[in-house]
Amino acid sequence: MKLNCKHKAALQSYARSVVGAVVAVAATGNYAPDDLAKAAVAALIPPVLRWVNSNDPAFGRATSKEA
């Protein structure tokens, strides 16, 4: 499966969110693998919110007219 520019941008955004979320949890002194995994899952929220927003110029879902 070849990724287009929008998919790459979404994955890069998710990667940045994961780093921020995992570092924030670890900075509290909590290194439990299940909590770090929860932070990584929670990091999905910002890119998903951008994807749901059809007006997001970076990688929002296009309406059927714009596709």
N, CA, C and O atoms as a GROMACS GRO file, in nm:
protein
  268
    1MET      N    1   0.085  -0.119   0.000
    1MET     CA    2   0.000   0.000   0.000
    1MET      C    3   0.089   0.124   0.000
    1MET      O    4   0.172   0.144   0.089
    2LYS      N    5   0.070   0.206  -0.100
    2LYS     CA    6   0.148   0.329  -0.110
    2LYS      C    7   0.076   0.442  -0.039
    2LYS      O    8  -0.045   0.462  -0.056
    3LEU      N    9   0.150   0.517   0.042
    3LEU     CA   10   0.091   0.628   0.116
    3LEU      C   11   0.100   0.756   0.033
    3LEU      O   12   0.203   0.786  -0.026
    4ASN      N   13  -0.011   0.829   0.032
    4ASN     CA   14  -0.007   0.959  -0.036
    4ASN      C   15   0.038   1.065   0.065
    4ASN      O   16   0.060   1.036   0.182
    5CYS      N   17   0.050   1.188   0.018
    5CYS     CA   18   0.100   1.296   0.103
    5CYS      C   19   0.014   1.319   0.226
    5CYS      O   20   0.065   1.346   0.334
    6LYS      N   21  -0.119   1.309   0.210
    6LYS     CA   22  -0.207   1.329   0.324
    6LYS      C   23  -0.187   1.222   0.430
    6LYS      O   24  -0.188   1.251   0.550
    7HIS      N   25  -0.170   1.097   0.386
    7HIS     CA   26  -0.147   0.988   0.482
    7HIS      C   27  -0.014   1.006   0.554
    7HIS      O   28  -0.005   0.983   0.674
    8LYS      N   29   0.088   1.046   0.481
    8LYS     CA   30   0.219   1.070   0.542
    8LYS      C   31   0.210   1.182   0.645
    8LYS      O   32   0.266   1.172   0.754
    9ALA      N   33   0.138   1.289   0.610
    9ALA     CA   34   0.123   1.402   0.702
    9ALA      C   35   0.049   1.358   0.828
    9ALA      O   36   0.084   1.400   0.939
   10ALA      N   37  -0.053   1.275   0.812
   10ALA     CA   38  -0.129   1.227   0.928
   10ALA      C   39  -0.042   1.139   1.017
   10ALA      O   40  -0.047   1.151   1.139
   11LEU      N   41   0.038   1.051   0.957
   11LEU     CA   42   0.126   0.965   1.035
   11LEU      C   43   0.234   1.046   1.108
   11LEU      O   44   0.269   1.015   1.221
   12GLN      N   45   0.286   1.149   1.042
   12GLN     CA   46   0.385   1.234   1.107
   12GLN      C   47   0.322   1.310   1.224
   12GLN      O   48   0.385   1.326   1.328
   13SER      N   49   0.201   1.356   1.206
   13SER     CA   50   0.131   1.425   1.314
   13SER      C   51   0.108   1.330   1.431
   13SER      O   52   0.126   1.368   1.546
   14TYR      N   53   0.068   1.206   1.401
   14TYR     CA   54   0.048   1.107   1.506
   14TYR      C   55   0.179   1.078   1.579
   14TYR      O   56   0.181   1.067   1.701
   15ALA      N   57   0.288   1.066   1.505
   15ALA     CA   58   0.418   1.039   1.566
   15ALA      C   59   0.457   1.150   1.662
   15ALA      O   60   0.508   1.124   1.771
   16ARG      N   61   0.432   1.276   1.622
   16ARG     CA   62   0.463   1.388   1.712
   16ARG      C   63   0.376   1.383   1.836
   16ARG      O   64   0.423   1.411   1.947
   17SER      N   65   0.250   1.348   1.819
   17SER     CA   66   0.160   1.338   1.933
   17SER      C   67   0.202   1.226   2.027
   17SER      O   68   0.194   1.241   2.149
   18VAL      N   69   0.247   1.112   1.972
   18VAL     CA   70   0.292   1.000   2.054
   18VAL      C   71   0.412   1.041   2.138
   18VAL      O   72   0.416   1.015   2.258
   19VAL      N   73   0.508   1.106   2.074
   19VAL     CA   74   0.627   1.147   2.147
   19VAL      C   75   0.588   1.240   2.262
   19VAL      O   76   0.635   1.222   2.375
   20GLY      N   77   0.505   1.337   2.235
   20GLY     CA   78   0.463   1.430   2.340
   20GLY      C   79   0.388   1.362   2.452
   20GLY      O   80   0.414   1.389   2.570
   21ALA      N   81   0.295   1.273   2.418
   21ALA     CA   82   0.215   1.206   2.520
   21ALA      C   83   0.299   1.111   2.605
   21ALA      O   84   0.286   1.108   2.727
   22VAL      N   85   0.384   1.033   2.540
   22VAL     CA   86   0.467   0.936   2.613
   22VAL      C   87   0.569   1.009   2.701
   22VAL      O   88   0.592   0.968   2.815
   23VAL      N   89   0.629   1.114   2.650
   23VAL     CA   90   0.724   1.191   2.732
   23VAL      C   91   0.653   1.254   2.851
   23VAL      O   92   0.708   1.257   2.961
   24ALA      N   93   0.532   1.304   2.830
   24ALA     CA   94   0.458   1.364   2.941
   24ALA      C   95   0.429   1.262   3.051
   24ALA      O   96   0.443   1.292   3.169
   25VAL      N   97   0.388   1.141   3.013
   25VAL     CA   98   0.361   1.037   3.112
   25VAL      C   99   0.491   0.996   3.182
   25VAL      O  100   0.495   0.983   3.304
   26ALA      N  101   0.596   0.977   3.104
   26ALA     CA  102   0.725   0.936   3.161
   26ALA      C  103   0.782   1.044   3.253
   26ALA      O  104   0.847   1.012   3.353
   27ALA      N  105   0.757   1.170   3.220
   27ALA     CA  106   0.809   1.280   3.303
   27ALA      C  107   0.748   1.281   3.443
   27ALA      O  108   0.805   1.339   3.536
   28THR      N  109   0.634   1.217   3.458
   28THR     CA  110   0.573   1.209   3.591
   28THR      C  111   0.635   1.097   3.674
   28THR      O  112   0.600   1.078   3.790
   29GLY      N  113   0.728   1.023   3.612
   29GLY     CA  114   0.792   0.912   3.682
   29GLY      C  115   0.720   0.781   3.662
   29GLY      O  116   0.756   0.680   3.724
   30ASN      N  117   0.620   0.780   3.577
   30ASN     CA  118   0.542   0.659   3.550
   30ASN      C  119   0.596   0.594   3.423
   30ASN      O  120   0.575   0.642   3.312
   31TYR      N  121   0.666   0.483   3.442
   31TYR     CA  122   0.724   0.412   3.328
   31TYR      C  123   0.653   0.279   3.302
   31TYR      O  124   0.705   0.193   3.231
   32ALA      N  125   0.536   0.261   3.360
   32ALA     CA  126   0.461   0.137   3.341
   32ALA      C  127   0.424   0.123   3.193
   32ALA      O  128   0.366   0.214   3.134
   33PRO      N  129   0.459   0.009   3.133
   33PRO     CA  130   0.433  -0.009   2.990
   33PRO      C  131   0.286   0.009   2.951
   33PRO      O  132   0.256   0.063   2.845
   34ASP      N  133   0.195  -0.035   3.037
   34ASP     CA  134   0.053  -0.020   3.001
   34ASP      C  135   0.012   0.127   3.001
   34ASP      O  136  -0.071   0.167   2.920
   35ASP      N  137   0.067   0.207   3.091
   35ASP     CA  138   0.034   0.350   3.092
   35ASP      C  139   0.098   0.423   2.975
   35ASP      O  140   0.037   0.515   2.919
   36LEU      N  141   0.219   0.384   2.937
   36LEU     CA  142   0.282   0.444   2.820
   36LEU      C  143   0.205   0.406   2.693
   36LEU      O  144   0.192   0.488   2.602
   37ALA      N  145   0.154   0.284   2.688
   37ALA     CA  146   0.072   0.242   2.574
   37ALA      C  147  -0.059   0.321   2.569
   37ALA      O  148  -0.105   0.359   2.461
   38LYS      N  149  -0.117   0.346   2.685
   38LYS     CA  150  -0.240   0.428   2.690
   38LYS      C  151  -0.212   0.568   2.638
   38LYS      O  152  -0.296   0.627   2.569
   39ALA      N  153  -0.096   0.622   2.671
   39ALA     CA  154  -0.058   0.755   2.621
   39ALA      C  155  -0.045   0.753   2.469
   39ALA      O  156  -0.087   0.847   2.401
   40ALA      N  157   0.013   0.645   2.416
   40ALA     CA  158   0.028   0.633   2.270
   40ALA      C  159  -0.107   0.624   2.202
   40ALA      O  160  -0.127   0.680   2.095
   41VAL      N  161  -0.201   0.553   2.264
   41VAL     CA  162  -0.336   0.543   2.207
   41VAL      C  163  -0.407   0.678   2.217
   41VAL      O  164  -0.475   0.720   2.123
   42ALA      N  165  -0.391   0.745   2.330
   42ALA     CA  166  -0.454   0.877   2.347
   42ALA      C  167  -0.399   0.978   2.247
   42ALA      O  168  -0.466   1.075   2.212
   43ALA      N  169  -0.276   0.957   2.201
   43ALA     CA  170  -0.215   1.047   2.104
   43ALA      C  171  -0.285   1.041   1.968
   43ALA      O  172  -0.259   1.125   1.882
   44LEU      N  173  -0.374   0.945   1.949
   44LEU     CA  174  -0.452   0.940   1.825
   44LEU      C  175  -0.554   1.054   1.817
   44LEU      O  176  -0.595   1.092   1.708
   45ILE      N  177  -0.592   1.107   1.930
   45ILE     CA  178  -0.701   1.206   1.933
   45ILE      C  179  -0.672   1.329   1.846
   45ILE      O  180  -0.756   1.364   1.764
   46PRO      N  181  -0.556   1.397   1.860
   46PRO     CA  182  -0.535   1.517   1.776
   46PRO      C  183  -0.539   1.491   1.626
   46PRO      O  184  -0.606   1.565   1.554
   47PRO      N  185  -0.469   1.388   1.573
   47PRO     CA  186  -0.478   1.366   1.428
   47PRO      C  187  -0.617   1.324   1.382
   47PRO      O  188  -0.660   1.360   1.273
   48VAL      N  189  -0.687   1.248   1.465
   48VAL     CA  190  -0.823   1.207   1.427
   48VAL      C  191  -0.915   1.328   1.422
   48VAL      O  192  -0.999   1.340   1.333
   49LEU      N  193  -0.900   1.418   1.518
   49LEU     CA  194  -0.982   1.541   1.516
   49LEU      C  195  -0.954   1.624   1.391
   49LEU      O  196  -1.045   1.683   1.334
   50ARG      N  197  -0.828   1.627   1.349
   50ARG     CA  198  -0.796   1.700   1.226
   50ARG      C  199  -0.854   1.630   1.104
   50ARG      O  200  -0.901   1.696   1.012
   51TRP      N  201  -0.850   1.497   1.104
   51TRP     CA  202  -0.902   1.421   0.991
   51TRP      C  203  -1.053   1.438   0.979
   51TRP      O  204  -1.106   1.447   0.868
   52VAL      N  205  -1.123   1.442   1.091
   52VAL     CA  206  -1.269   1.456   1.091
   52VAL      C  207  -1.309   1.593   1.038
   52VAL      O  208  -1.416   1.607   0.978
   53ASN      N  209  -1.226   1.694   1.061
   53ASN     CA  210  -1.256   1.830   1.017
   53ASN      C  211  -1.233   1.842   0.867
   53ASN      O  212  -1.119   1.845   0.821
   54SER      N  213  -1.340   1.849   0.791
   54SER     CA  214  -1.328   1.857   0.645
   54SER      C  215  -1.266   1.989   0.599
   54SER      O  216  -1.223   2.000   0.484
   55ASN      N  217  -1.260   2.088   0.687
   55ASN     CA  218  -1.200   2.216   0.651
   55ASN      C  219  -1.051   2.223   0.682
   55ASN      O  220  -0.987   2.324   0.653
   56ASP      N  221  -0.996   2.119   0.740
   56ASP     CA  222  -0.853   2.118   0.773
   56ASP      C  223  -0.774   2.109   0.642
   56ASP      O  224  -0.788   2.012   0.568
   57PRO      N  225  -0.691   2.208   0.614
   57PRO     CA  226  -0.618   2.208   0.487
   57PRO      C  227  -0.509   2.102   0.480
   57PRO      O  228  -0.469   2.063   0.370
   58ALA      N  229  -0.459   2.054   0.592
   58ALA     CA  230  -0.348   1.958   0.590
   58ALA      C  231  -0.394   1.819   0.550
   58ALA      O  232  -0.344   1.763   0.453
   59PHE      N  233  -0.488   1.763   0.624
   59PHE     CA  234  -0.534   1.628   0.589
   59PHE      C  235  -0.674   1.599   0.637
   59PHE      O  236  -0.707   1.486   0.673
   60GLY      N  237  -0.758   1.702   0.637
   60GLY     CA  238  -0.898   1.682   0.669
   60GLY      C  239  -0.968   1.605   0.559
   60GLY      O  240  -0.926   1.607   0.443
   61ARG      N  241  -1.077   1.536   0.596
   61ARG     CA  242  -1.154   1.461   0.497
   61ARG      C  243  -1.216   1.560   0.398
   61ARG      O  244  -1.276   1.659   0.438
   62ALA      N  245  -1.201   1.532   0.272
   62ALA     CA  246  -1.263   1.616   0.170
   62ALA      C  247  -1.408   1.575   0.152
   62ALA      O  248  -1.442   1.457   0.164
   63THR      N  249  -1.492   1.671   0.122
   63THR     CA  250  -1.630   1.637   0.092
   63THR      C  251  -1.632   1.573  -0.047
   63THR      O  252  -1.534   1.580  -0.120
   64SER      N  253  -1.743   1.511  -0.082
   64SER     CA  254  -1.751   1.440  -0.210
   64SER      C  255  -1.730   1.535  -0.327
   64SER      O  256  -1.680   1.492  -0.432
   65LYS      N  257  -1.766   1.663  -0.314
   65LYS     CA  258  -1.745   1.760  -0.421
   65LYS      C  259  -1.598   1.791  -0.441
   65LYS      O  260  -1.553   1.816  -0.553
   66GLU      N  261  -1.521   1.789  -0.330
   66GLU     CA  262  -1.379   1.828  -0.339
   66GLU      C  263  -1.289   1.712  -0.376
   66GLU      O  264  -1.175   1.734  -0.416
   67ALA      N  265  -1.335   1.589  -0.364
   67ALA     CA  266  -1.249   1.473  -0.386
   67ALA      C  267  -1.212   1.453  -0.529
   67ALA      O  268  -1.140   1.359  -0.562
   0.00000   0.00000   0.00000
